[in-house]
């Protein structure tokens, strides 16, 4: 049967609603990589275990914070009130040192689960007992499925593995994922981590993935959401207007994002608002950059007023790692001392410091009168309430039975494969795909990604359960002749092109796997060009010229690549975009090429032509065109130029017709009262001027909506999305 196209559903829906163990240097890693952690591998399960207290020589019944019959606010207040100021300060870093004299153990807040349980961050590690976890496709590819149910299911699977690893002493309960920054510029190195360029789609991804991670089945009907149980705790990051890492001498530690209020509300804040309001996320992470001059982690308007006030966060706010140090040493904000900085950020609403500034300098700030003990108490209450909701104090019987068998289960590996299939986008097909297994028996599988393993899982990936490389995936369909073509993705020399050409001359079909990897686009590494690196284009063109059979090009990348030359080459019969498809990527790609899966993915990013990067600097954050400077618009919403492939583009092995547009209203009329006044707008095109160009948003009640229907029919010969 014909399946309703997911990308169209998201569009319609949006209109109806109106959008190991070493700490490595990453965004959520200390700037200087100065910390280490100990792999304990303990069997600790929860704080309020009588046997624990017996070993400590304490009577658990005398501690009200362990009385599960009491409400969380009462228990948390009892816990915090028992600590001295010096002890409280030691709980404010990502490594909370605990207070043994009152039975409170250490806790490491920092774990990651962007697309699978990761070993980035000291809260999680792998060893002989748990050698790996399921590595799902990177977020940019999973988003291309436009399948909200899939996003939620992946979150459920990841949290199941996280809980199992927690039971085995190999993981924490708080995960600083997902990344939900909108991809404003095609050069951004962290596009791999994100759900793309549309703020509404990014927000829907955030809400669904967070729900998958956090929700405990049957435990959603709570009048007090600060008491709602959590499977694991999720964190939406990086707040806000963060999308410059390292570009032509401008880095994230010094960058000041100059943003209009309109772009801030429409684009940069919208996904975070949805993450909090629809996903009920239990944490938000503030970013390294400044926004209009103020470091995000020290901005009370962004933290206290917006996240906690307007959006009503049920959880805590954490800094990107070493953000307070960055504020002092790199931004040199207001000439703050270390004590000034910790006081400023805590009063602005920052509860937890990924780093050591809070633990090292908050005590001095209190002694100097720059902050009050009550400010510390407020943050600790938010933190320990989240840990109570997680069962860190009382345990969680629903998940106590999860074990090693629940990590890397066949069910999760199959889900990772299905996610990769659903995200793969068919960009070109000249009546050649899918290939017939009976007709194309010998396959030349060539290119720098033909034997990809680590590249398929991208960053924040942990250790996968296993890999199925592309050449191994295609070996299930025919005899494979593999040739590298390039020594690596950067393809710095052409010496390996000839063996690839030799393989293509003999094969019934040739599959070229090219693209980018973390040496080209990554955290702390933005791109300067949208072209393929090194000699990759030469490899593709020379192999195509001599190939005996049809040539299929597969691009692995996060951001778009200008492959107009391949799009226009008639001998290249098909082109697929496979993102970074996770541990089972090779299997998924082969399944799509040979028709065991009909691709239904749609691009979550615009693929610009190469000269786009010459038209405006990456540091210009305005999304609308800046005519005075000749800057084009950004994203599909505001860019009117030609593209290689537009946002939402994707082909299928079947065809659909879209007919019968029926709307509930022809137009939307707003009747103004005597207190509402019209205002002019600066029109930049056309001569028509409406009688009332605009009205202030604050003067309107946005409670009108309209609906429409479109008939979708599969007019092809096979099922499709």
N, C-alpha and C positions, 0 to 999 in steps of 0.2 A: 504494500500500500504506500501511497505517497505520504511523506512526512512533511509537516509544516516547516519551512525554512527558519532555522533559529535566528539568523540575523534579522529577518523581517519581523519576527515576533518581538525582538528587543526594540526595534525601531517603533513598532506600533505601541508597545507597552510604554515606552518612554513618552510618546505623544499623549497617551491617555492619562498618565500620571503627571505629566507636564515635564531627570537624569539618571696523637693527635692532639688535642687538648691545649696546645699552645694558642694563645689569642693572636690571630693573624691580623694584619692591618687592613680592615674593611670598614665599611661605614658604621657598622655596629661593633667595631673593634676599636680599642684604644688607639689614639693617634700615634703614640710612640711604641705601641706593642709592649708595654712595660710589665704586664702582669703575667703570672703563671698560676696554675691551679693544680690541685692534687686529684688524681683519679682514685676515688675511695672505693667505688663499687660496693657500697654498703647495702645491707638489706633493710635499711630504714624505710618504713611505710607511712607512719604518721606520728605526730608529736605526742598526743595524749594517749600514750600506751602505758598502762600501769607498770609493765616490766621495765620500761625505759626509766621511769621515775624511781623505781626500786634500785636500779643500778646506780643512779645518781644520789641515792640516799635521801630522796625526797618523797613526800606523801602527796600524790596527785590530787586527792580530794580537797586539799587545802588551797588549790589554785582554781579560782572561779573561771579562768579562761579555758579550763579543760572541762567545764560543766556543759555538756551538749544540750541540756534542757534550757539553757539561757539563750536569749537572742544574741546575734552576732555583735551588735553595738556594745552590749554590756560586757561580753567576753573580751572584746578587743580593748575596751577602756581599762578593764582589769589588767590585761597584759601590759599595756603601755604604761599605766600608772605604777607598776612595780619596778620600772627601770629608772636608773639614775640618768641624768642628762648625758653623761659620758657614754653610758650603755646605749641610749637611744641613738646617738650620733653614729655608733658603729653598725647600725642596722640600715643606714641610708644609702649604702653603695650596692652595686649589683651583687657583690658578695656581702651578705648580711652575716655578721660574725656570731650572732646568737648571744644568749646570756645563760651560761650553764647554771648559775646559782638559782635561777627560777625555772630551770628545765627547758629553756628555749634553745634549740640547736641552730647550727649554721644553715643558711639557705643561699643557693646561687640562683639568681633571677634570670640569668642570661642563657637562653637556649634559642635555637632557630628552627623553623619548620616551613620554609617558603614553598617548597614543593616536595616535601618529604622531610623526615627527621634528619637534621644536619648535625655535623660535629663542629660547626662554626659556633664559637661560644663555649665557655668552660662548663656549662651545665649539662652537657651531653657528650658521651664518648662511645666509641666502639672498641671491642676487644674480642677475645676468643669466644666468649659466651654469646655476644651479640655482634657479629662481624659486619653487619650492614643493615640498611633499612631500604624500603622501596623508594626509588627515585623516580617521581612522576615527571612528565614534561615540564619544562620551565613555564612560568606563568604566561608569557606572551603567546606561546603556542596553545596552551589550554584555553586561553581566552578566545582564540580563533574559532573554537567550537560554538561560541555563543550559546552555550548550553548551561543554564544555571543549575540544573539538577546535577550535572557532572561536577561542577565546581564544588557543590556541597558534598557530594559523595567522596571526592578526593580529600576534603577536609576531614570527613569522618574517618577515612582510612588512616590518614596521617595521625590523627589524635589517638586512634586505637593503638598504633605502633608506639606513639609517645608514652601512653599510659602503661603499656607492657614494659617498655624500657625503664620507666620510673619504678615499676614494681621490682625490677631486677637491679635497681641501683645504678642505672646507666643514663638516666635523664632526669630533668626537672619537670615542672608542671607549668612553667610560664615561658611562652614562645613569642619572640619579637618578630612576628610575621603576621600579615603579608605586607609587602611594599605596594602602596596604592597611589604613587605619584603619577600624574598624567604626563605622557610623553609629548612634550610641547615641541621638541626639536629632534629631527632625525639623527643628529649626531650624538645624542646622549648615550653614554656607555652602559647605563643601567636599564635600558629598555627591556632587556632580557628578564628582569624581575617583575615587570609591571603588566597591567592589563590593557595597555595601549593608550590611545590619544583621546578617546571620548570620555568625558567625566562621568556621564551617566552609566556607561558600561563598566567603567572602573569601579564606580560605587556599587553596582549590582554584584560584580565579582567579589568585592570586599565583603558585602553583607552575607553572601552565600558561603564563601570560604570560611569566614569567621564563625558563622552558625555551624558549619560542619565541624570545626575544631572545638567549639565551646559547648554546644548544646548537649544536655543530658536528656535522652528521650523520656517523655512523661513529666519533665520538671520545668515546663515553660510557663505555667500559669501562676506566677508569683506577683502579688500586688506590690511587694517591695523587691524591686529588681536587684537591689544590693544584697539580697539574700539568695538569689537564684543560683542553684548549684552549677558548677562548671566542670566539664570533662577535662579540658586544659584551658589555660588562659591565652588569649590571642592579643596581638598588638598591631595596630595600623600605623604605618610610618611612611615617609618622614615628613612631619608637619612643620612648615608648609612652604609652598613655592620653591621646592628643592628639586633642581634638575640640571645643575652644572657641576660636574665632578672635577675635570681637569682638561681645560681647553685653552690652548695657546697662552699659557702662563696664568690663567685665571683658575683658581681652585676653590673647592667647596669650603675651605677653612677661612677664606677671606671674602667670599662673594656676598654682595648686597643685592638681593632681588628687589628690583624696583618694579612694583606691580600696581596697576590701577585697582581701585576698589571693585569695579565691575568684573575684571578678570579674576580677582581674588574670590569673589562670591560665586561666579559662574563656573569657574574651572578649577582653581587650586584648592578651594575649601570643600566644594560639593562632594567629592568622594569620601572625605573624612566625616562630613556630616551624615552621610548615608551609612558609613561604617558604624558610627555611634548610635544613630537613631534606629536604623533597620537591622544592623548586625548585633547591636548591644555589646559591642566589643568591650573588653575589660581593661584596655590600656591604649594609650596613644604615645608615640615617640616624637619628640620635637627634634628638629634638624640642626645641622651645623651653621647654616647660612643666616644672614640677617634678612629681614623683610622691611623694606623702606627704612633702613637704618637701625633697626632694633633686632638683636639676636632672638631667634624664635623662642629659645628656652628661657628668655628673660622678659617676654612680652605678656603682661597681664591681660591685655585685650585678647590675645590668641588663646592663652591657657585658661585663666580663671573666668574671664567673661564669656568666651566662645565655647570652648570644649566642656568646661564644667558647668558654666552657667546656662548659656543658650541651648546647648545640646544635652545637658544632664548626663555626663559620663558616669557610669557605674564602675569605677575602677580607679586606676592610678595613671599618672603621667610620668614618663621616663625620658631621660636625655639620650640622644645619640652619644656614643661612647666618647668621653672626654670633651663633650660640648662646652662644659664650663671652663675647662682649660683653654679651649679654642677661643672662647669669648674674651678671656683675659690676655692671652699671649698673641693671638692673631688679629681678632677684631679690635683689641685694646679698647673695649667699650667703656666710655666715660672714665678711662683711667682707673678702673676698679682694681682694688686689691683682691686677693683670693677670698678674703672674708667678705668683702663687699659683694663679690660675685655670687657666693653661695647664699647670702642673705637676699640678694635681688632675685635670684631664680626661684628660691623657695617661696618668697612672698608673691611671686608672679604665678605660682601654681605648680612648679616642678617638684614632684614627690620623691623621685628616685634618681640617683646619679649613676649612670653606667660609667664608673671611674672611681677616683679616690678623693675628689675635691670635697664632697659632702662629709665623708668619714674623717678627712684630715683637717678640715678648716671650719666646720660648722660649730664645733665647741668653742673655738676662739671667737667666732661671730656672735655667739650668745654672750660670752664674757665681755665683749666689747659693746654690747647693747644694740647690735645691729639686727638681731633677730630674737624672737621670744621662744621660750620652750613650748608654748602652745602652738607655734607654727610647725615645730617638729612633730608634736603630737598629732596634728591634723594629717600630716603626710603618712605617718606610721599607721594611723587608723585606716586610711585608704588601702595601704599595702597589706596589712594583716587581714582585712576583710576579704580581699581577693583570695588570700591563702586559705582562709576558712571555707570560702565557697568551693575551693578546689578539693577539700578534704585533707589538706596537709596536716591539719590538727586532729581530725577525727577519723580519717580513712574514708574510703568510698567503696562500699560492698559491691556496687555494680561493676566495678572494674578491677577488684582485687584478684580475680582469677585470670586476668590477661597475663600471658607469659611469652616465652621465646617463640612459641608456635604461631603467635599472632603478629610477628614481625616477618616481613618477606613471605607472607602466605601466598599461595597460588592465586587466591582471589584478588589480592592487592596487585600482584604482578600482572594479572589479566586486566585489571582496571587501568594500570599504567599504560598498557598496550592500547586499550580502547581509547584512552584519552589522547594518545598520540595520533591514532587514526582519525579521530573526530576533529583534531586541530589542523591537520595537514590541508593545505590550500592548493587546489589545481589552478595554475595561472595560465596555462596554454595547453591546448590539445587540438592538433590537426588530424582528427579522425584516426588516431593511432592508439591512444590509451582507452581502455586497459589492454595490456599485452596479453596475447593468448599463450598459455603455457605449452600447448602442443606445437605452436608455430615458432616460438622463440625459445629454443632449447639451450643455446649457448649465449652467455652474457658476458660482455666486458664491463666490469664494475671498476671505475677508475676515478681518480681525483683525491684531493687532500682529506676528504671526509668519507672516502669509501670504506675505510676501516676504523671509523670514529668510535671511540668509547667515552673517554672523559669529556670530550667536547660535547657529547649529546646531553650531558646532565648539567652543563653550565656551572653557575656559582651557587653558593649556599646549598650544596647538594649532599653533603655527607658521603657515605660509602654505599654505593648501590648493592642490591642483592646479587646482581649479575649484570652482564651486558649482552645484548644481541646487536653486533655491529651491522652496518648495511650489507657488507659483502656476505655475512653469514645469513642475513635475512633473505637475500636473493638466492643463496645456495639452496634454499628450500624449493625454488621454482625452476632451477636449471643449473647447468655447469658453468661455474664462474671462473673467469680469467681476470684476476685482480692486478691492477697496477696503480702505484701511488700517483703518478703524474706530477706531484709536487712533494717536496720533502716535508712541508708543513703548510699551514694555511697562509702564512706570509709569502710563500712561493717565491723565494728570493732568487732562484736560478731556474733555468729551463732544461737542465740535464736529464730530468726524469720524464719529460714529455714524450720522447720517442717510444719508450716501452708501452706507454698508454695508447699511442697511435697504433702500434703493432697489434695490441690486443683488440682494438676496435676494428681493424681490417678483417679479422677472422670471425667476429661474433655476429650472431643473428640480430642482436640488439645491444646498444651501448648505453649504460647509465653513468652519467658523470655527476659526482657528488662534490660540490664546491661550496664556497661561502666564507663565513667569518668564524671566529671563536674568541675566547677571552684574551687573546693577545692583540685583538683589534678593537673589541667593544667590551667594556667591563667597568666595574666600580673603579673609580679613580682614573678612568681612561675613556675620554670622549674621542669621537672620530673627527678627522679633518676632511674626509672624502667619503662619497657614497659609492665609489667604485670598488670592484673586487681587488683584493691585494695582489701585488707582485705580478707574476706571469700567469695568473689564473685565467684571464681572458684568452691569452695566447693558447693555453692548454685546451680550453673549450673549443676554440675555433679550429685548431689544428686537428684535434681528435675528430671533430664533426666533419671536417673536410674529407677525411680518409675512411670514415666509418662505412662498413659494409651494409649495415641495417639502420633502422631508425635510432635517433639519439634522444634520450630523455635526460633533461638537466634537473637536478635536485639541489636546491639552495638551502643550506643551513645558516641561519642568522637570526638575530632578534630584530634589529633595525632594517629598514629597506635598503636595497642595493639597486643601483641603476644597471640593469641587464638588458637595456634596449637592444643591444647588438644580438642577444640570444632570442629575444622576443621576435625580432625581425628576420632571423635566420630560418629559412624554410626547411633546412635539413634537421633542425632541432624540432622534433615533432611534439614534444610535451615538456612543460616546466612545472615543477612542484616546489612549494615552499614548505619546509619541514621544521622551521624554527630550530629549537634545540629539544629533541623529542623524548628525552629521558632514557632510562636504561634499556627499554625495549624498542627504541626508535628504529633500529634496522629492520626488525620484524614488521613494524607498522608501515614503513615506507614501501617495503616489498609487497605487502598486502594491498596497498593502494595501487601501485603500478600494475599489478597483475589482476586487479579487479575483485579481489576477495573483500574489498571494502570500497564503497563508492564515496569519494571525498565530498565533504559538505562544509569544510572550513571556509571562513571569510577573513580577509585581512583586518586585523584590529589597528593597523597603522597605514597611513598614506606612504606609498613608495614614490619619492620625489625623483626628478631627474637630477643628474649630478651637479648641474650649475646652480641648484637651489642654495647650496652652501656659500656661493659667492655673492648672494643677494642680500644677506643680512648676517650680523654676528650672532653667535649662540647666546650671547649675554643680553640680547634684547628680549624682554619677557612679554611684551605686548602681543596679544594674539591677533588682533585686527591689524590690517595693513597700516603702515605708517607712511602715508603718501609723501610727506615732506622729506623723508629720507630715502624714499624709493623701496622700502621694505615690503615684501609680500606678506600676506596673512599666514597664519600657522594652523595646522590641522585641517581636516576636511571642512570644518565649519567656516573657515575664513580664507582659505587659499583657493584662488580661482584659476591658477595656471595649469598647464598640462602636467600629467603625471605618468610614471611608468605603469603603476597600477593604483587605483584609488582605494580609499578606505572602504571596507565592506565587500571588496571584490573577491570572487571565487567561482569557479566553474564546477560542473558536476558531470557524471557519465550519463545523466538523464536530463530532461528539459522540463521546465515548469512554465505555466502561463499564469499571469496575474490579471484578473479582470474584476469587474463589478464593484467599483468603489462606491460605497454607500456611506454617507455621513449623516450624523444626527442633526447637524446645523450647517447651514450654508456659510455663516460667518459668526464671529463672536462680537457682540455689541456690549459696550459698557456705558451705562448712563451715569453721568456725573452729577453730583449734588452741588449745592452752592458753596461748599467748603473745599471742593476739588477744582483745581485750575490746570489749564493746558500750558505746556511749555514747548518752546521751539527745540528742534534738533538741528545739528549741522549735517545737512544732507550732502553727500559727495557725488551722487550720480542721479541723473534724471532731472526732470523739471517739475514733476508732480509734487505738490505739497498738500498733505492731508489737512483737513480743517483743525484737527487736534493732534499734533504730532506725538505728544507724549504727556504722561501724567506721572507724578512721583509715585514710586512703588509703595512707599509707606502710607499713601493716601488711599490705597485700593485694598479690597479684600479679595484675594485670589482664590475664590471658591467655585469658579465656573469651570466646567470641563465639557469636552465633546468626545464622541466616539465615532469610529468608522470601521467598516468591514471591507476586506479584500478577499476574493475567491482565489484560492491557489489550487492548481490542478497539475498533477504529474502527467505530462503528455509524452513521456519517454518510455523506454522499454524495461526499466529496472527501478527498484526502490531507491529513494534518495532523500537527503535532508535539504 
